[in-house]
Amino acid sequence: MKRLLLLAGALASVLLVSQLVMGLLLAQGQVKLRVAHQHTGILTVVVTLVYIAGSMAVIASRRNTPKP
C-alpha cells in the first residue's frame, strides 16, 4: 500500500506540473493542446483523489499504541 501511495503521489505531482505547462502554452495561443489539457486535468483529479483517499485510509488504520 505504501508503494502504491508513493507512486500515486509522484504521478499526481507530474500531472500537476504538466497541467501548468500546458496551461501556459494555451495562454500563448497553442490551441492544439486544448483537448490534451482537458484530459490531463481529468486524470490529475482522479489520481489526486485516489492518493488522498489512500492516504486517509492508511492514517485511519493506524493503531494508537501508547509509547512506553
Buried (B, 14 or more C-beta within 10 A) or exposed (E): EEEEBEEBBEBBBEBBEBBEEBBEBBEEEEEEBEEEBEEBBEBBEEBBEBBBEBBEEEEEEEEEEEEE
